[in-house]
Amino acid sequence: MPELPEVEVTRRSFADRIAGARIASVTLGKPLRWPLGCAPDDLVGRRVLGVRRRGKYLLLDLDEGLLLLHLGMSGSLTFAPAGVPAGTHDHFDLLTNQGLLRLHDPRRFGAVVHAASEADPVARKLLGHLGLEPLGDTFQVDAFHAGLKQRRSAIKQVLLAGDVVVGVGNIYASEALFLAGIRPTTRADRISLPRARLLHTAIRDVLGRAVEKGGSTLRDFSNAQGESGYFQLEAAVYGRAGLPCRRCETPVRLLKQGQRSTFFCPVCQRP
């Protein structure tokens, strides 16, 4: 599933090229997770002002309204010259005078939704519950620690929930917890301020490095220019069950939390 780094990498790969573009047509394929929310022809003639990200959503700001794009579990965007026919799993085409933005989504858990503004109930339903942006200035240690103190669940589960801090997906939660030396099963409300500070720094570090590496390509992720990510190649614990910890050489362990795989070092990560 594309997580925050993959979505940010995707945004950066086409944002400059689509900025200022005028929409010529919108073509829908098979139904996605949610309906578009307007007639495709209503978007014709509108101009794309820019592309932002909120959590795992891409926000295309238009001169009237905005489009919220979510890649779902297997989706990817391409931005290329027009002319390539849509394939079986291409379900949304936004043709502009500067190129074609296409959503490819084999499992169709992704979505493109129109909203009048971020204050629109449709947008608020999708974005209103999201936590702090880990790569933004609002991600402060005190607010992060205060959020953890309200949660009694295991810290790994709290990170994945996205209502305290958004976008720390499965790979990056395992990696950040390793870097901070925190066992993934530790209850969030029992994490002290000094340990929360370590985790805060680790989250920013891991996500920042993942963006620099182009995200993680475990199956079929690629950015809007068709390029794969390489962060998974330098993972400290994720996907390394049974292999020696890169720090202490103790075998990395695997456990299941909420049906997700968690990797950790039993020596380097304390409860």
Steps between C-alpha positions, in 0.01 A plus 500: 500500500645841408574690822592862568849485342366338183220757476743788555740357241209471257400861568850629437529303177220687322397808703720745309399356162125526558496839675312752289352235269151538358272193516385387156306186593437249779445131428384245757558125484352243737362636831760576766460495878293822504321687220651809342224717644440710190441454129834456319410780259469740796879492532572587138659842466617523859863572572728302731664748738723250680529167679519458879503199730307434821591166650460248218269726298613712207309826466480654156401863554288630214395856425156376610502226764749216538551130427602258776693197371573187700712215361326231705690172537650459155448827315757715323492817296672579174533838333602474138417631153152408379443225247558175688170305511367418847563146620273262690601641839509869405193655660547877493648725230544874549604637164654848507678723252827405675460123519281211614466410868389135526407286801593133462335290773461121457312453828290819471535603866624840387281800434472842340248726674395854417427751775413868491769572763668342801206627706264292286345213705638252246857624554457528876381140519818380329752738658350613829616204712862506384774557756808720492707520182833336594705697248331832576561776755188402697662171605628613840625265773266627772188458284619157386562385857163636612332296228682184606390551860137472388551156347530170688568285192841370391713779353530327162121489471469864603746607233309307235163644608597842364302716744801601713751531216403427142671293234735282707418176318602146584855506365580841643347431843723192543805697388429806717438288810829320444687827460340632821570176691133444589334156496195509265278341765564777756183681602493849355389667823803358682754665274684775687568844354872421440407181312227684309766752398716216365205357309404843365851543361505143364169543315621816328833338417354179358231672294745761375748235386220299339396802294862556394522135389182526295286305749482122527417269211401161642277400210400751238531856632644760265476877487330703227808460280505120536796493743520247788605572859799355683453566872420134570856408407637677808231397751644418842232250609207495256494177298808365681349239735767253609784710363751664736417844632719755324592646840545206742476190274212347700251335261217734403161376615162505328161532668148578382320810623153560365570263210807704402858374516721670756878461503717590801823424683435354849828643629514849347130576559391516863136470621 
